[in-house]
Amino acid sequence: MSTRVKAAGLAGAILIAATSVTGVFASSHREAPLISGDPSADNTDLYAFVSPDDPDSLTIIANYIPLEEPAGGPNFFPFDDQVRYEIHVDNNGDGRPDTSYTFRFSSQTKATNFAGIPTFLYNDGPITSLTDEHWLTPQTYDIERNGTRIGSELPTPPANIGPRSTPNYAALAASAVVTLGDGTKVFAGQRDDAFFVDLGSIFDLAGLRPFNTLHALPLPAEAGADGVSGFNTNSIALQIPLEQLTKDHALPTGPNDPDAVLGVWAAASRQKHRTLNDDGSTSASGKWIQVSRLGNPLINEVIIPRVAKDYWNNQAPAGDAQFAKFYLAPELAAVANVLYDALDTPATSNRGDLVAVLLTGLNIPASDIVPGGLQFTGTGATQADMLRVNSGIKPNAAGACVFGVDGGGTPSRLGAIDADLCGFPNGRRLLDDVADIELRAVVEGYGPTLNAVLGVPNRTPNNLIGDGVDANDTPFLAVFPYAGTPQSGYEHVHMHGLNPMP
C-alpha cells in the first residue's frame, strides 16, 4: 500500500472512529445520543444463562444506570419511579414476547432524620436491616408477569455506602432476595458492574493495548486496564423455573428439543409526557414509549450507526430485519482493516455470519465436539436481536458446558468460540468476555469451533485479538443473584486489576 493511500485510509478511519466508534465496547453504557441523557432508563448489560446451581431454571440479569460512582451520595442511584423496567422472553422464535415481567419502583423519602430535624441525608445511622429506621430513602417495587401482579412492595437494599453506614453489606443485600409464590426468585438493587473492558484504549481510536504495535498509530504494547472497574450498576435479576418459560411448559428433554431455545431481551419505557411542576417535582402521563432496549451485547454500539441508534432503541426485536444491512456490512470491520492493517483482512460485506450469530441463532452440524449435531441457538428465520439461550444444554456447578473441550470442566471466557457452548452467544454468562468475542467475530477471528459452522475463514492473528482485560475486578457469587457485591463508596479503586501481557 502506498504511503498516500495508507494516509488517506488512516484519515478516513480516524474520521469514522471520531464520529461513530466512540461508543464501541462500552457495552450499552451511554450507547445512543438520547439515552445518554437519561441514565436511569439506560439498559447497560443483559445476561441470561441456565442457572449453574439450579439447572432447571433460567437466570436473567438486566442492568441499568451506567458507571455508578460508588461514593455518589447523598442521593446515590435509585431506580427511577417514573420508568417501567421490562424483561421479555420469546419461546417460539418470532421476536415477540410470550412472557413479560415489568417492574415499577416507589421511593419513600423521609423529610426529617431520626432526631426529627429536616435532613439532606441518605441515612443517619448504620443500616442493619431493610426496614432500618436509619435508612431515610428506602425503595420498594412491584412486579407483574404478563400484566398480573405477582409481587408487591418488595424490598431493595440500600447502596453500599461504607463500613459505618452499611456494615455486613453482603448479608444485608442477600436479605433482599425474594422467592415468589410460583418459585421465581427476584432481586433488585445495586451490584458491582460485571462488564469488563479497556474503555480508555478503545475510545482512543479503537486502540488495544496488547496490540499497540500493530496499530496504524503505534504505541508500546501494554497490559489492558479495566475501565469499568470500581463502578456499580443497578441490577434486576430473576431466576425462573423453565416450565414457566418454555412453549410446552415442560423441562427441555435435551439440547435438540425444539422448545429448548428461549430468546431474552430487556427494555425500559417512559410515559410520553413529562411535566416540570412549579414546586420542583416532575410528573408523567400518557402512553408508555420504549426508550431503551438490549438483547445481544454491543449491538447498538458496534453495529448500528449513530443516525439510527435512538430509533433502534425504540423498536421491537420482531422488526429487526430492517437493520440487517448493518450486520451484513459492519462499519467496524472497515475501520479495523485500516487501523490494524497487520490483521488478515476481514470481509466488509455479505457478512451472513454476523446475521447468523446475532440475529437468527446457530445450528451446529455433527462434529467431534457435538456428536449428532446441535440446534444450539437457532430459532428459525425471524431476524431479531435477542439473547438466545438453549436451556437444554446444562452447565456444571462452575458454569461450564457439558459439551466443552474438556468435557465440562472449567468455563472459558471466550464461550462458544473456545468450544464452551454454555457461553456467549448461547445466552451470556457474567464471566463471558463479550468484548473480545464480538471483536473477533467482526474481524472473522472465530477460531476453529465456529468458523466451520459459519463457513468463514479462521483468520489469524484476528483470532487472538483482544483488549487485554479478561476478567471482572470483583468475584461473582456462587448463588443467585450471582453478580458481585457492589463497590463501597468508602473504599474503591478505579482502573484496577491490570492483566499481565499475554
N, C-alpha and C positions, 0 to 999 in steps of 0.2 A: 504494500500500500504506500502510495507516495505521501510525502510529508504534508503537502497541501490537502490531499483528500482526507488524510487522517485528522488534520487540524479542523477541517470543516465538519467531519463526523463528530469529533470531540465537542466542538462548539454546539452542534445540534443536540448532542446528548446532554450537555450541561443545561441547555435551554429546557429540554424536556424534564430533566431532574428538578430544575428550579421551579417549574410550573406545575408539575403533576406527580412527582415521585416523592415529594416531601412527606407524604403520609405512609410510605411503604414500610411494612413490617412493624408498624406501631399497633399491630392487631387492629381492633376497631376503637382505638383511643383517638378521639378527635379526627375521625376519618373523612368527614364531609363538612362543607362550609357552614350550613345551618346548625347541625347538631353540635358543632364545636362550641357554639354559644349557648348550648343547653345541656351541660354535663349531667344533670340529674336524670335526663331521659336517654343518655347515650349508652347503648349496648357496647361493652368493651370486649368481652370474650364469652364464648359459649362452649360448654363441654358436655358430652353425652357418652356414656360408656356403661357396659354391663358391670354391675357392682361386684368388685372382687371378693368381698366378704358375704355377699348375698346374690349369687349369680342368677336367681330367679327374679331379679328386679333390675330396673334401669335407673341410673343416676343421671340427672340433668342439673347442671350448674350454669346459671345465667348471671353474668357480672355487669354491673352498671357503675357509672361515675368513674372517669379515668384519673389515674395519677393522684390519688388522695394523699396529701401530705399528712403524715400521722399526727403532727403537732398542730394541726389546723383548727385549734379552738378559738373562741369558745363555742362556735356552732358546729364544728366538725362536719360530718357528711351524712345527714339522714336521707332516707328515701324521700322522694317528693310526694306530698299528699295529693297533688293535682295530676300526677302521672298514673296511668294504668299500665302496669308491667305485665307482660304476657309471655307464656311458654306454650308452643304449639307442637303437636305430634301428628304426623301423617302416617297411616298404616296401610295405604294401598298405592302409594307412589304417584298420586296425581297432583302433588304440591299444594293440597288444600288440607286444612286442619280437620282431623277426626276427633281429637281430644285437645281441648284448650284449657289452660289454667290462667286465671287472671288474679292479680294481687293489687289491692288498694291499701294504702297506709294512712295512719292517723296519728298525728303528733299531739301530745299534751304538754304544753309549756306552762310551767308554774310561774306566776308573777312575782312571788316572793320566795326567799330562801327559807331554810329550816327555822331561822330565827324571826321570820316574818318581815324581813327587810326586802324592799324591791331589789331585784337581782339581775345581773348580766351573766351569771354563772351557768355552766352546764351541770355542775354538781357542787354541793357544798360540804362534802364529806366522802368517805370511802363508799363505793357502791359494791355491796357484797351479795346482792340478790337482784333479780329482775324487777322486784317490786320495792326496792330500797327507796325510802323517802328522801335520801340524799341525792337521788337522780332527779333533776329538775326538768328534764326534757325527754321523758320516755316516749317510745313509739310502738304502736301495735299495728297489726294488719289483718285483713280478711282475705280469704282465698275462695275462688269459685272454680268449679270444674264444669265446663260446658254450660255455664250460666247458673249452676246450682251451688249455693253456699255450702262448703264443706269444712270451713274453719273460720271462727270469728274471734277477733281481739287476741290474736296470737302474739306472743311477746317477741321483740327483737332485743338483742343485747346492746349495751352501750358501746361507744367507741373505746378502743384500748388506749386509755389516756396515760397511765403510768402506774408505778407500784403503790403510790399513796391513794390514788383515786379508784383504780380498778385492780386491787390485789387478787391474785389467783385467777387471772383473766380467763385462762383456758377452761377452767371448770365453770365459770360464770357464763361463757359463751355456749358451752355444751348444754347448759340447762335450758337454752332456747330451742333445742331440737325437740320437735313435737311429732308424735305419732298420731295420725288422724284415725277416725273410725274405720276407714277402709284399708288400713295397713300402710298407707303412704306416710313416709317421713318428710318433714319440711323444716327448713331453716332459712331465715332471712336476717342478714346482718353483715357487719364488716368482717372482711377476711384479708389476708395477705394477697396481693396481686400475683397470681400463679404464672402469668405470662413472663417470659424471659427473652430478651433480645438486646442487641447492641444498638440502641436508638441513635446514640451520638455519632457513630461511624456511618450508619446507613443514611442518616439525614445529610451527612457531608458528601453529597454526590454519590450515594449508594456505595460508600466505602465499606470494605470488610477487612478488619484489622489483620487477621491471619493471612490475607491475600493482598495486602497493601502493595507488595512489589509487582503484582500483576495488573494493577490499576493503571489507567491511562495517565493519571496524575499520581505517580508512585510516592509512597512513604515507607519507612521501615516497618517490617512486619511486627505486630504486637499481639498480645492476648486480647480476647474480647472483654468488653465491660458491659455488665447488665444495666441498661438504662432504666429499667423498671424496678430495680432492687430498692428496697426501703419504702416502697409505696404500697398503699392499700387500695381496696375497691369494695363495693357493696355487692354481696352475693345473694341470690335467691336459689336455693337448692331443693331438689325433690328427689326422693328415692321411691319409685313407683313399682308395685308388683306388675310383672309383664302381662299377666292376664287382663289387666285393665287397659292395656295399650294395643295389643295385637288385634288384627282384624277378626280372627276367630275366637278371641277371648280365651286362648289357651296358651300354655307354655310351648315355645317352639320345639319341634321334635329333633331339630339339628340345624346345621348351617344352611342346608338347601331347602328347608321348609319355606314355601312361598310366602308365608306370613311372618317370617323372621325379621325382615328388614323394616326398620322404622326410620322415618325422616323427622328431624327435630330442628326447630328454629325458635328464636326469641324475638321479642319486639317491645316497643314502648309507644304509647299513644297519649296525646293530649286532646282536650276538648278544643273545638275550633276557635272559640272566642276567649280571650283573656282580658280582664278588666283591672286597671290600676285604680284602686279606690282612694278617696280623699284621706282616709286615715292611715295610708301607707300599706295597707294589705292588698292582696290580689284575690280575684275570684274568677271562676271559669264556667263556661256554659257552651251549649251547642253539641253537635255530634263529635264523636271521637275520630281523630285523624292520626294515622300512624306516622311517627316522626323518626323512628329508628328501627332497624331490624338486623339480625345476624344469624347466619347459618354456618357455612364454612368460614374459617378464619381468613382474614386478609383480602377478601374479595373486593370490598368497596375501596380498598387502598391500592391493590396491585392490578386489578382487572378493570374496574370501572373508571372511565375518565372523569375529570373534575366537573365538566359541564353536566354530567348525568348522575352525580353522586347523591344529591338531595332527592332527585326523582327516584333513584333506586331504593333509597330508604323508605319511601312511601309505598312501594309496590309489594304485591304478594308473590311468594315463590312460584305459584302456578303460572304467572306471566313472564317468567324469566327467559323464555325463548327470545324475547326482544333484545336481550343483552348478549346473546350467544356470539355475535360478531366480535365482541371484545375478547372473548375467550379464544376464538379462532385466530386472532391476530393480536397477541398481547404486546402492549407497548413496552413493557419491561424487558422482554426478550430483545427488542431492538436496542434499548439502552445498554443492556449487558453486552451486546455484540461490539459496541464501541468502547464502553468504559473498561471492559475486560476482553480485549482482543486476543489475549492468550488462551481464552477458552475455545473449545471445539464449538464452532458456530452453531447455535441452536436455530431451529426454524422459527420464522416470524409470521407465518401464515399457515392456514389449513391445520391448525392445532387441535385436531379432534381428540387428542389425548387429554387435553385440559377439559374439554367438554365432558369426556367420559368420567374423569376423576372428580370433577366439581359440579357437574350439572345432571348427570344421569346415573352415576354409580358404575361399579365394575363387576364383571363376571370373569372369574379366573379359570382357565382350562386346566385339565388334569396335568399334574407335574409331580416331581419327587416330593415337593413340599406339600402339595394338596392333591393326594390321590383321588381320582374320580371327579376332580373339578369342584368349583365352589361358586355359588351365587354371589358371595361376598356382599357388595352393597348395591348391586344392580336392581333398579326398581321400575324398569320399563323405559318408554320413550319420552316421557314428560321431562322437559328440562326445567329444573327447579333447584335453587340454592338452598339445600338443607344438609345438615349433618346426618348422613345415613349410617345407621348402626345395625349390623347383623346381630340380633340378640340371640341367635342360635349358636354363636361362637362364644364359648365360655372361657374366661380367664382363670388363671390360678390365683392364689391369695396375693401374689405380688403384682397382679395385673397383667402378666404376660399371657400370650395366646397359646393354646394347646397345639396350634399349627406352627409355632415358632421354629426357627432353625435349630434351637437347642431343645426342642420338644416341650416348650412351655416353661422355661426356667426363669431367666431374667428378662424383664421387658426392655425393649430397645426404644430410645428416644426418637429414632427415625421411623418407628412404626412399620407400615407395610412395605416401604422401600427397603427395609432391612429384614423382611420376611416375618415380622411380628404383626400378624394380621388382626390383633386386638387393638392396634394403634391406628392413628390417622392415615388414610381417610376413612377407615372403619370407625366412625364416631371420632371422638377426640378425648384422650385422657389428659390429666393435668401434667403429666411428665412428657407429653409429646412435644418435640421441638418443631413446631409448625413453621417457624421462620425458615429453618434450614430445609425442611421438607418441601415447602412450596417454592422456595428459591430454586432448589434443584429441579423441581417439576417444570418451572418456567424455562429453565435452560437445558431441559432434556437430560438431566443427570439422575435418572430414576434408579440406577443400579439394576442388577440382573433379575430381581424378583418381578418387578413391574414392567421393565422395558419390553420383555417378551409378550406380556399380556397386552400392552398398549401398541405394540408394533412400531416402536420408535427406537432409535439407536441408544446404546448405553454410552453416552459421551463422557469423556474424561479430559481434564480434571473437573468437568461440570458435576460429576457425581461425588466430588469431595468438597465442594464449596460450602461455606457456612460463615456465620458471624463470630464463631469462637465462644459463644455463650451456650452451654449445653445443658444447663440445669437451673432450676429456680434457686434463689438465695435462701429460702426458708423451707424446711422439710414439710411434706404433706402429712396429713393424719391418716392413720390406718383404718379409720371408721368414718362414717358419714358425719359431717359434710365434706370430709377429705381435704378441702383447701386449708392451708396452713393458718396458724394463729396470726392475727394482724400485727403489724409492726406497732410498737409502743411509741406514743408521742414523746415520752420522756427520754427514750434511748432508741435510736435507729440510725442506720447508715445507708447512704445512697452510693450507687456505683460500687457495690460490694460484690465480692465473690468472683474476682477475675480468674479466668481459667488459664492453665498453662498452655503454652504453644503446643499444637499437635505435633 
